[in-house]
Amino acid sequence: MTTNTALKVSSFTVFIMILPWVLNLSSATAYYVDVMIFVAIHSIIGCGLSLLLGYAGQISLGQAAFYGIGAYTSGILTVRMDVNPWFAMAAGIFVASAIATAIGIPTLRLRGHYLAMATLGFGMIVFIVFNEYIALTGGPSGFGNIPPLSLMGHPIESSFSFYYLSWLAAIIVLTASLNIVNSRPGRALRSIHDSDKASASLGINVAMAKVKIFVVSGAFGALAGSLYAHYLTFVNPPAFDVFFSLKVLMIVVIGGIGSVWGAVFGAALLNFLPEWLVFLHDFDVLAYGIILLLVVMFSPQGIYGLLAGAAGYFFKFIRKESDHD
Amino acid sequence: MFDTILSGQIIQYLFTGLTIGAIYALTALGFNIIHNVTGIINFAQGDFVVWGGLLMVMFARFFGFPLPVAFFSVVGVMVFIGAFIYYFNIRPIKKPSILTMIMVTIAVSIILQGVAMFIWGKEPYALPSFIEGPPVYVYGAYIMRQSFWVLGISVAMVLFLTFFFNRTLIGKAMRACADDPGAAGLVGISTPLMICAAFMLGSALGAVGGAVITPITLMEYDRGAMIAIKGFGSAILGGLGSFSGAVIAGFMLGILESFATGFVSSAYKDAISLVLILGVLFTKPEGLFGSGANKKA
């Protein structure tokens, strides 16, 4: 990690640590702590897709499947088999990684539209299983009473404590992702983004690299799903449908496809938008679609790209001004 | 005795399958038309079907238009929407990479879904059959009258498309653009106009499918993704780009699904279709009939 990135991550961490205290100053904003928990959870799954889509150039329309596998594994193991929640979370990540490997090997040989449709189909199949394998999943009504995660005997139940847990996980995932990006495998991924053939000729095992990053994205998805299950203590299928997969795609694309940070911006926007635009009710879907369309058409680098561009322009401007002095 | 019951059942499933398959075939044709001219897989194709069905309900049931008027109004509206999508969403893209086009058509799909929810809400809508009457009894099976409409109109659409692409100037020009846009431009064919025509035709085809199937299956705003993936699956099974392949594969998928519902499990019928589609994607992405029309993918 470069010093610049380390500086960004640590200042972001400080910001996240202070934020709930600021939000709690007013009863009007205290509720935002809950919203921020979902920003953290969505940032985690978004980071995974950002690595896959933004860096390796491979699309997935089935990320909700991994989110669901994480959530259901956590739920089923803790409720039906009385497993410790932390182990259940690890098991969820393991199961999702195993499935991602099995699905990823044939799927990532496909490209473009075929890959998009194959991952969409995978997500739909998993969603059908959540709905129909009633003995295990509770079917359309799902099941509840999932125990919270606990630390040294203290359950992490309140919004305040779960906020710190979820953001700890999110910052670890963000740091890991930034490290992957600036590592040898990360550079290999970027080269795959530009050309499969050129990368292969440089000695990169293209198929393997794609599957590996798909597994990473699946593991992040499962971690997010497991946090979701232990926070809400309840799971049912609608949270893991096709639309959630599309939402993860929107988080990454709207936030900014060129940087892992984009996933965090995207997650924040997609969670705060419905809070600010309450009059939209269910029609936030429409707003998301329009924003996605505008971003893809006019600002392919997303919000992060816009902000980075604006910041660059600002600093250039300041430098110019100071030159005059 | 047992044999008659079984054969009646088989005919029943066969007809149900053909009816559903007709919609997959029309959706697959829509995918192919747009893909052949532009290279784009239009993720909003399933939403065209949903819109066709919901508009038909609105015109026929709520505005009280006579059926033929309602039907052609639906087609007219969808042709307009197709052209609108091309001019305002597809054409302005400066660097049309595959990834960008996937995301644009996904955005269009989400917007169509959102607007449909805005206009019609979340509940499913029913539509009376085009001609009311009790089911027809055929060899131990009861066939809904609407099934004949679905099959008849689908066959008519296939015949129309065959005529259109082989005998009319616009159809031939569109095929020329599909083969080689550069050369087509040299002989004076406007590629953007042909792409626009492909979007108009594609959305109209989807809408026809939606309008004829709604009396059988009902229609609601969020059905698009499932229809799209099965239509796309049919297009792949039949060899992407091949019209006859798409029709045969659409019917095959419909029949398979219907028999899976009857003999295996109705809960997993969609999953069975999807597993089949994934299996073909993984093992034979050029399609079952090996037309190999698309090697670029």
Boltz contact constraints between the chains, C-beta under 6 A:
constraints:
  - contact:
      token1: [A, 106]
      token2: [B, 282]
      max_distance: 6.0
  - contact:
      token1: [A, 112]
      token2: [B, 98]
      max_distance: 6.0
  - contact:
      token1: [A, 113]
      token2: [B, 41]
      max_distance: 6.0
  - contact:
      token1: [A, 114]
      token2: [B, 281]
      max_distance: 6.0
  - contact:
      token1: [A, 114]
      token2: [B, 285]
      max_distance: 6.0
  - contact:
      token1: [A, 114]
      token2: [B, 297]
      max_distance: 6.0
  - contact:
      token1: [A, 116]
      token2: [B, 102]
      max_distance: 6.0
  - contact:
      token1: [A, 117]
      token2: [B, 232]
      max_distance: 6.0
  - contact:
      token1: [A, 118]
      token2: [B, 278]
      max_distance: 6.0
  - contact:
      token1: [A, 118]
      token2: [B, 281]
      max_distance: 6.0
  - contact:
      token1: [A, 120]
      token2: [B, 229]
      max_distance: 6.0
  - contact:
      token1: [A, 121]
      token2: [B, 229]
      max_distance: 6.0
  - contact:
      token1: [A, 121]
      token2: [B, 274]
      max_distance: 6.0
  - contact:
      token1: [A, 121]
      token2: [B, 277]
      max_distance: 6.0
  - contact:
      token1: [A, 121]
      token2: [B, 278]
      max_distance: 6.0
  - contact:
      token1: [A, 124]
      token2: [B, 274]
      max_distance: 6.0
  - contact:
      token1: [A, 125]
      token2: [B, 271]
      max_distance: 6.0
  - contact:
      token1: [A, 125]
      token2: [B, 274]
      max_distance: 6.0
  - contact:
      token1: [A, 128]
      token2: [B, 270]
      max_distance: 6.0
  - contact:
      token1: [A, 128]
      token2: [B, 271]
      max_distance: 6.0
  - contact:
      token1: [A, 132]
      token2: [B, 267]
      max_distance: 6.0
  - contact:
      token1: [A, 242]
      token2: [B, 225]
      max_distance: 6.0
  - contact:
      token1: [A, 253]
      token2: [B, 103]
      max_distance: 6.0
  - contact:
      token1: [A, 283]
      token2: [B, 118]
      max_distance: 6.0
  - contact:
      token1: [A, 285]
      token2: [B, 114]
      max_distance: 6.0
  - contact:
      token1: [A, 286]
      token2: [B, 114]
      max_distance: 6.0
  - contact:
      token1: [A, 289]
      token2: [B, 107]
      max_distance: 6.0
  - contact:
      token1: [A, 289]
      token2: [B, 110]
      max_distance: 6.0
  - contact:
      token1: [A, 289]
      token2: [B, 111]
      max_distance: 6.0
  - contact:
      token1: [A, 289]
      token2: [B, 114]
      max_distance: 6.0
  - contact:
      token1: [A, 292]
      token2: [B, 107]
      max_distance: 6.0
  - contact:
      token1: [A, 293]
      token2: [B, 107]
      max_distance: 6.0
  - contact:
      token1: [A, 296]
      token2: [B, 103]
      max_distance: 6.0
  - contact:
      token1: [A, 296]
      token2: [B, 104]
      max_distance: 6.0
  - contact:
      token1: [A, 297]
      token2: [B, 92]
      max_distance: 6.0
